[in-house]
Amino acid sequence: MSHEPNDASNYRPRFANPAGRISELENMLEFAKQEIENFRDKWVAEKRKAERRQALLGEVFSAFPPIQAREECELLARISREVADE
């Protein structure tokens, strides 16, 4: 004969050491929070890169066509350097 109740909806697991289990769950929660924060930081950094590239491309498209001024050539050189650094 099983010692578990027949009605599974009322079944609550019993832990040998509930305080230890709570501590383990708290550690898991803290780890998850850190992972979320790390992901958020990486996402923000990537978003900023994308925004910077979009701004640079906006400058390029406003400068084209044709390249007639020295400033336009310097702009393209700066964009090339920034893209190469990434």
C-alpha positions in Angstrom: 0.0 0.0 0.0 1.3 3.4 -0.9 1.8 6.1 1.7 1.0 8.9 -0.8 -2.5 10.3 -0.9 -4.7 9.2 -3.7 -5.7 12.7 -4.6 -2.5 14.1 -6.3 -3.8 17.7 -6.1 -3.4 17.6 -2.3 0.0 16.1 -2.4 2.8 18.3 -0.9 6.3 17.0 -1.1 8.1 16.7 2.3 11.7 17.7 2.4 14.1 16.2 4.9 15.6 19.7 5.4 13.1 22.5 4.5 15.5 25.2 5.6 18.3 23.7 3.3 15.8 23.6 0.4 14.8 27.2 1.0 18.5 28.2 1.1 19.1 26.3 -2.2 16.1 28.1 -3.8 17.3 31.5 -2.6 20.7 30.8 -4.1 19.1 29.8 -7.4 17.0 32.9 -7.4 20.1 35.1 -6.8 21.9 33.4 -9.6 19.0 33.9 -12.0 18.8 37.6 -11.0 22.6 38.0 -11.8 22.1 36.3 -15.2 19.2 38.6 -16.0 21.3 41.6 -15.1 24.2 40.4 -17.2 22.0 39.8 -20.1 20.4 43.3 -19.7 23.8 44.9 -19.6 24.9 43.1 -22.8 21.6 44.0 -24.5 22.0 47.7 -23.6 25.5 47.7 -24.9 24.4 46.1 -28.2 21.5 48.5 -28.5 23.8 51.5 -28.1 26.1 50.2 -30.8 23.2 49.8 -33.1 22.0 53.3 -32.3 25.5 54.7 -33.0 25.7 52.9 -36.3 22.3 54.1 -37.3 23.4 57.7 -36.5 26.6 57.3 -38.5 24.7 55.8 -41.4 22.3 58.8 -41.3 25.2 61.1 -41.6 26.6 59.1 -44.5 23.3 59.1 -46.4 22.9 62.8 -45.8 26.4 63.4 -47.2 25.8 61.3 -50.4 25.8 61.8 -53.4 28.5 62.9 -54.5 31.4 63.5 -52.2 32.5 67.0 -53.0 33.8 68.3 -49.7 36.7 67.4 -47.5 34.3 67.0 -44.5 32.5 64.3 -46.3 35.7 62.4 -46.9 36.7 62.8 -43.3 33.2 61.5 -42.2 33.6 58.4 -44.3 37.1 57.8 -42.9 35.8 58.2 -39.3 33.0 55.7 -40.0 35.4 53.2 -41.5 37.6 53.5 -38.4 34.6 53.0 -36.0 33.2 50.1 -37.9 36.7 48.5 -38.1 37.2 48.8 -34.3 34.0 46.9 -33.6 
